[in-house]
Amino acid sequence: MIGFLESNSIYIVLAIVLIVWIGIFTFLFNTDKRLKNIEEEIKAK
């Protein structure tokens, strides 16, 4: 396992960066949905 991490460290970095970007986009998508719901509630009043 250690040998894999040492020889393929670029893939580990890419995987971590990909996971972080997926998390950011998921957070932004959920925030956008919540804001749209709040905007619709405000317009309905």
PDB file of N, CA, C and O in Angstrom, chain B, residues numbered from 101:
ATOM      1  N   MET B 101       0.827  -1.201   0.000  1.00  0.00           N
ATOM      2  CA  MET B 101       0.000   0.000   0.000  1.00  0.00           C
ATOM      3  C   MET B 101       0.869   1.262   0.000  1.00  0.00           C
ATOM      4  O   MET B 101       0.568   2.222  -0.709  1.00  0.00           O
ATOM      5  N   ILE B 102       1.929   1.262   0.781  1.00  0.00           N
ATOM      6  CA  ILE B 102       2.810   2.430   0.839  1.00  0.00           C
ATOM      7  C   ILE B 102       3.480   2.652  -0.517  1.00  0.00           C
ATOM      8  O   ILE B 102       3.622   3.789  -0.967  1.00  0.00           O
ATOM      9  N   GLY B 103       3.888   1.565  -1.161  1.00  0.00           N
ATOM     10  CA  GLY B 103       4.519   1.684  -2.470  1.00  0.00           C
ATOM     11  C   GLY B 103       3.586   2.300  -3.492  1.00  0.00           C
ATOM     12  O   GLY B 103       4.014   3.112  -4.313  1.00  0.00           O
ATOM     13  N   PHE B 104       2.311   1.922  -3.453  1.00  0.00           N
ATOM     14  CA  PHE B 104       1.333   2.503  -4.377  1.00  0.00           C
ATOM     15  C   PHE B 104       1.204   4.002  -4.144  1.00  0.00           C
ATOM     16  O   PHE B 104       1.169   4.782  -5.096  1.00  0.00           O
ATOM     17  N   LEU B 105       1.134   4.403  -2.881  1.00  0.00           N
ATOM     18  CA  LEU B 105       0.986   5.825  -2.574  1.00  0.00           C
ATOM     19  C   LEU B 105       2.214   6.623  -2.994  1.00  0.00           C
ATOM     20  O   LEU B 105       2.095   7.757  -3.457  1.00  0.00           O
ATOM     21  N   GLU B 106       3.388   6.033  -2.831  1.00  0.00           N
ATOM     22  CA  GLU B 106       4.605   6.755  -3.197  1.00  0.00           C
ATOM     23  C   GLU B 106       4.764   6.882  -4.706  1.00  0.00           C
ATOM     24  O   GLU B 106       5.189   7.926  -5.201  1.00  0.00           O
ATOM     25  N   SER B 107       4.426   5.824  -5.439  1.00  0.00           N
ATOM     26  CA  SER B 107       4.657   5.853  -6.884  1.00  0.00           C
ATOM     27  C   SER B 107       3.511   6.515  -7.650  1.00  0.00           C
ATOM     28  O   SER B 107       3.704   6.936  -8.790  1.00  0.00           O
ATOM     29  N   ASN B 108       2.341   6.615  -7.056  1.00  0.00           N
ATOM     30  CA  ASN B 108       1.181   7.184  -7.752  1.00  0.00           C
ATOM     31  C   ASN B 108       0.587   8.362  -6.982  1.00  0.00           C
ATOM     32  O   ASN B 108      -0.633   8.522  -6.924  1.00  0.00           O
ATOM     33  N   SER B 109       1.445   9.175  -6.399  1.00  0.00           N
ATOM     34  CA  SER B 109       0.941  10.268  -5.570  1.00  0.00           C
ATOM     35  C   SER B 109       0.123  11.272  -6.376  1.00  0.00           C
ATOM     36  O   SER B 109      -0.777  11.905  -5.824  1.00  0.00           O
ATOM     37  N   ILE B 110       0.411  11.434  -7.666  1.00  0.00           N
ATOM     38  CA  ILE B 110      -0.356  12.383  -8.473  1.00  0.00           C
ATOM     39  C   ILE B 110      -1.807  11.940  -8.572  1.00  0.00           C
ATOM     40  O   ILE B 110      -2.707  12.780  -8.587  1.00  0.00           O
ATOM     41  N   TYR B 111      -2.052  10.635  -8.640  1.00  0.00           N
ATOM     42  CA  TYR B 111      -3.426  10.145  -8.711  1.00  0.00           C
ATOM     43  C   TYR B 111      -4.159  10.371  -7.396  1.00  0.00           C
ATOM     44  O   TYR B 111      -5.358  10.652  -7.392  1.00  0.00           O
ATOM     45  N   ILE B 112      -3.449  10.252  -6.287  1.00  0.00           N
ATOM     46  CA  ILE B 112      -4.059  10.514  -4.988  1.00  0.00           C
ATOM     47  C   ILE B 112      -4.453  11.986  -4.898  1.00  0.00           C
ATOM     48  O   ILE B 112      -5.549  12.310  -4.439  1.00  0.00           O
ATOM     49  N   VAL B 113      -3.568  12.869  -5.331  1.00  0.00           N
ATOM     50  CA  VAL B 113      -3.867  14.306  -5.311  1.00  0.00           C
ATOM     51  C   VAL B 113      -5.053  14.612  -6.211  1.00  0.00           C
ATOM     52  O   VAL B 113      -5.942  15.370  -5.823  1.00  0.00           O
ATOM     53  N   LEU B 114      -5.081  14.034  -7.407  1.00  0.00           N
ATOM     54  CA  LEU B 114      -6.196  14.268  -8.323  1.00  0.00           C
ATOM     55  C   LEU B 114      -7.513  13.770  -7.739  1.00  0.00           C
ATOM     56  O   LEU B 114      -8.543  14.429  -7.881  1.00  0.00           O
ATOM     57  N   ALA B 115      -7.486  12.614  -7.084  1.00  0.00           N
ATOM     58  CA  ALA B 115      -8.703  12.079  -6.472  1.00  0.00           C
ATOM     59  C   ALA B 115      -9.206  13.006  -5.370  1.00  0.00           C
ATOM     60  O   ALA B 115     -10.408  13.255  -5.275  1.00  0.00           O
ATOM     61  N   ILE B 116      -8.311  13.513  -4.545  1.00  0.00           N
ATOM     62  CA  ILE B 116      -8.715  14.408  -3.460  1.00  0.00           C
ATOM     63  C   ILE B 116      -9.275  15.710  -4.021  1.00  0.00           C
ATOM     64  O   ILE B 116     -10.288  16.211  -3.533  1.00  0.00           O
ATOM     65  N   VAL B 117      -8.621  16.262  -5.044  1.00  0.00           N
ATOM     66  CA  VAL B 117      -9.111  17.498  -5.663  1.00  0.00           C
ATOM     67  C   VAL B 117     -10.482  17.270  -6.281  1.00  0.00           C
ATOM     68  O   VAL B 117     -11.361  18.124  -6.166  1.00  0.00           O
ATOM     69  N   LEU B 118     -10.676  16.131  -6.934  1.00  0.00           N
ATOM     70  CA  LEU B 118     -11.970  15.813  -7.529  1.00  0.00           C
ATOM     71  C   LEU B 118     -13.052  15.722  -6.465  1.00  0.00           C
ATOM     72  O   LEU B 118     -14.151  16.242  -6.659  1.00  0.00           O
ATOM     73  N   ILE B 119     -12.761  15.076  -5.351  1.00  0.00           N
ATOM     74  CA  ILE B 119     -13.731  14.960  -4.263  1.00  0.00           C
ATOM     75  C   ILE B 119     -14.083  16.339  -3.712  1.00  0.00           C
ATOM     76  O   ILE B 119     -15.248  16.613  -3.425  1.00  0.00           O
ATOM     77  N   VAL B 120     -13.087  17.202  -3.563  1.00  0.00           N
ATOM     78  CA  VAL B 120     -13.343  18.559  -3.056  1.00  0.00           C
ATOM     79  C   VAL B 120     -14.238  19.334  -4.023  1.00  0.00           C
ATOM     80  O   VAL B 120     -15.181  19.994  -3.589  1.00  0.00           O
ATOM     81  N   TRP B 121     -13.955  19.262  -5.333  1.00  0.00           N
ATOM     82  CA  TRP B 121     -14.773  19.979  -6.311  1.00  0.00           C
ATOM     83  C   TRP B 121     -16.203  19.445  -6.336  1.00  0.00           C
ATOM     84  O   TRP B 121     -17.152  20.221  -6.447  1.00  0.00           O
ATOM     85  N   ILE B 122     -16.362  18.127  -6.232  1.00  0.00           N
ATOM     86  CA  ILE B 122     -17.713  17.558  -6.186  1.00  0.00           C
ATOM     87  C   ILE B 122     -18.456  18.086  -4.969  1.00  0.00           C
ATOM     88  O   ILE B 122     -19.639  18.415  -5.058  1.00  0.00           O
ATOM     89  N   GLY B 123     -17.774  18.170  -3.836  1.00  0.00           N
ATOM     90  CA  GLY B 123     -18.393  18.713  -2.626  1.00  0.00           C
ATOM     91  C   GLY B 123     -18.798  20.167  -2.790  1.00  0.00           C
ATOM     92  O   GLY B 123     -19.877  20.565  -2.352  1.00  0.00           O
ATOM     93  N   ILE B 124     -17.940  20.964  -3.420  1.00  0.00           N
ATOM     94  CA  ILE B 124     -18.258  22.381  -3.630  1.00  0.00           C
ATOM     95  C   ILE B 124     -19.472  22.530  -4.540  1.00  0.00           C
ATOM     96  O   ILE B 124     -20.378  23.307  -4.236  1.00  0.00           O
ATOM     97  N   PHE B 125     -19.503  21.792  -5.656  1.00  0.00           N
ATOM     98  CA  PHE B 125     -20.631  21.902  -6.570  1.00  0.00           C
ATOM     99  C   PHE B 125     -21.923  21.404  -5.932  1.00  0.00           C
ATOM    100  O   PHE B 125     -22.986  21.975  -6.174  1.00  0.00           O
ATOM    101  N   THR B 126     -21.850  20.350  -5.123  1.00  0.00           N
ATOM    102  CA  THR B 126     -23.035  19.856  -4.426  1.00  0.00           C
ATOM    103  C   THR B 126     -23.555  20.914  -3.459  1.00  0.00           C
ATOM    104  O   THR B 126     -24.760  21.159  -3.392  1.00  0.00           O
ATOM    105  N   PHE B 127     -22.651  21.538  -2.713  1.00  0.00           N
ATOM    106  CA  PHE B 127     -23.042  22.587  -1.777  1.00  0.00           C
ATOM    107  C   PHE B 127     -23.697  23.752  -2.510  1.00  0.00           C
ATOM    108  O   PHE B 127     -24.738  24.247  -2.077  1.00  0.00           O
ATOM    109  N   LEU B 128     -23.095  24.196  -3.621  1.00  0.00           N
ATOM    110  CA  LEU B 128     -23.659  25.316  -4.373  1.00  0.00           C
ATOM    111  C   LEU B 128     -25.018  24.959  -4.969  1.00  0.00           C
ATOM    112  O   LEU B 128     -25.925  25.792  -4.976  1.00  0.00           O
ATOM    113  N   PHE B 129     -25.169  23.739  -5.467  1.00  0.00           N
ATOM    114  CA  PHE B 129     -26.444  23.314  -6.048  1.00  0.00           C
ATOM    115  C   PHE B 129     -27.538  23.304  -4.990  1.00  0.00           C
ATOM    116  O   PHE B 129     -28.645  23.785  -5.235  1.00  0.00           O
ATOM    117  N   ASN B 130     -27.230  22.750  -3.798  1.00  0.00           N
ATOM    118  CA  ASN B 130     -28.220  22.717  -2.724  1.00  0.00           C
ATOM    119  C   ASN B 130     -28.555  24.122  -2.241  1.00  0.00           C
ATOM    120  O   ASN B 130     -29.717  24.412  -1.956  1.00  0.00           O
ATOM    121  N   THR B 131     -27.568  24.993  -2.146  1.00  0.00           N
ATOM    122  CA  THR B 131     -27.816  26.371  -1.727  1.00  0.00           C
ATOM    123  C   THR B 131     -28.692  27.091  -2.745  1.00  0.00           C
ATOM    124  O   THR B 131     -29.580  27.855  -2.365  1.00  0.00           O
ATOM    125  N   ASP B 132     -28.454  26.859  -4.029  1.00  0.00           N
ATOM    126  CA  ASP B 132     -29.264  27.478  -5.075  1.00  0.00           C
ATOM    127  C   ASP B 132     -30.713  27.017  -4.978  1.00  0.00           C
ATOM    128  O   ASP B 132     -31.629  27.827  -5.122  1.00  0.00           O
ATOM    129  N   LYS B 133     -30.932  25.729  -4.737  1.00  0.00           N
ATOM    130  CA  LYS B 133     -32.297  25.224  -4.594  1.00  0.00           C
ATOM    131  C   LYS B 133     -32.998  25.865  -3.408  1.00  0.00           C
ATOM    132  O   LYS B 133     -34.164  26.246  -3.508  1.00  0.00           O
ATOM    133  N   ARG B 134     -32.292  25.990  -2.275  1.00  0.00           N
ATOM    134  CA  ARG B 134     -32.893  26.610  -1.092  1.00  0.00           C
ATOM    135  C   ARG B 134     -33.231  28.070  -1.352  1.00  0.00           C
ATOM    136  O   ARG B 134     -34.294  28.543  -0.952  1.00  0.00           O
ATOM    137  N   LEU B 135     -32.329  28.787  -2.020  1.00  0.00           N
ATOM    138  CA  LEU B 135     -32.594  30.197  -2.315  1.00  0.00           C
ATOM    139  C   LEU B 135     -33.790  30.355  -3.247  1.00  0.00           C
ATOM    140  O   LEU B 135     -34.588  31.275  -3.071  1.00  0.00           O
ATOM    141  N   LYS B 136     -33.927  29.479  -4.229  1.00  0.00           N
ATOM    142  CA  LYS B 136     -35.085  29.552  -5.117  1.00  0.00           C
ATOM    143  C   LYS B 136     -36.374  29.329  -4.343  1.00  0.00           C
ATOM    144  O   LYS B 136     -37.370  30.010  -4.587  1.00  0.00           O
ATOM    145  N   ASN B 137     -36.365  28.373  -3.401  1.00  0.00           N
ATOM    146  CA  ASN B 137     -37.557  28.137  -2.591  1.00  0.00           C
ATOM    147  C   ASN B 137     -37.886  29.352  -1.737  1.00  0.00           C
ATOM    148  O   ASN B 137     -39.054  29.717  -1.604  1.00  0.00           O
ATOM    149  N   ILE B 138     -36.871  29.979  -1.160  1.00  0.00           N
ATOM    150  CA  ILE B 138     -37.098  31.168  -0.340  1.00  0.00           C
ATOM    151  C   ILE B 138     -37.627  32.310  -1.201  1.00  0.00           C
ATOM    152  O   ILE B 138     -38.533  33.031  -0.782  1.00  0.00           O
ATOM    153  N   GLU B 139     -37.074  32.483  -2.398  1.00  0.00           N
ATOM    154  CA  GLU B 139     -37.556  33.534  -3.297  1.00  0.00           C
ATOM    155  C   GLU B 139     -39.011  33.304  -3.676  1.00  0.00           C
ATOM    156  O   GLU B 139     -39.786  34.258  -3.735  1.00  0.00           O
ATOM    157  N   GLU B 140     -39.398  32.062  -3.933  1.00  0.00           N
ATOM    158  CA  GLU B 140     -40.790  31.768  -4.270  1.00  0.00           C
ATOM    159  C   GLU B 140     -41.706  32.062  -3.096  1.00  0.00           C
ATOM    160  O   GLU B 140     -42.811  32.568  -3.292  1.00  0.00           O
ATOM    161  N   GLU B 141     -41.269  31.754  -1.869  1.00  0.00           N
ATOM    162  CA  GLU B 141     -42.085  32.058  -0.694  1.00  0.00           C
ATOM    163  C   GLU B 141     -42.254  33.559  -0.522  1.00  0.00           C
ATOM    164  O   GLU B 141     -43.335  34.022  -0.157  1.00  0.00           O
ATOM    165  N   ILE B 142     -41.202  34.323  -0.780  1.00  0.00           N
ATOM    166  CA  ILE B 142     -41.284  35.780  -0.639  1.00  0.00           C
ATOM    167  C   ILE B 142     -42.210  36.367  -1.701  1.00  0.00           C
ATOM    168  O   ILE B 142     -42.997  37.266  -1.406  1.00  0.00           O
ATOM    169  N   LYS B 143     -42.124  35.868  -2.930  1.00  0.00           N
ATOM    170  CA  LYS B 143     -42.985  36.374  -3.999  1.00  0.00           C
ATOM    171  C   LYS B 143     -44.444  36.016  -3.746  1.00  0.00           C
ATOM    172  O   LYS B 143     -45.338  36.757  -4.156  1.00  0.00           O
ATOM    173  N   ALA B 144     -44.700  34.899  -3.081  1.00  0.00           N
ATOM    174  CA  ALA B 144     -46.071  34.464  -2.830  1.00  0.00           C
ATOM    175  C   ALA B 144     -46.759  35.349  -1.792  1.00  0.00           C
ATOM    176  O   ALA B 144     -47.988  35.403  -1.742  1.00  0.00           O
ATOM    177  N   LYS B 145     -45.983  36.036  -0.970  1.00  0.00           N
ATOM    178  CA  LYS B 145     -46.595  36.873   0.077  1.00  0.00           C
ATOM    179  C   LYS B 145     -47.078  38.189  -0.460  1.00  0.00           C
ATOM    180  O   LYS B 145     -47.615  39.003   0.292  1.00  0.00           O
TER     181      LYS B 145
END
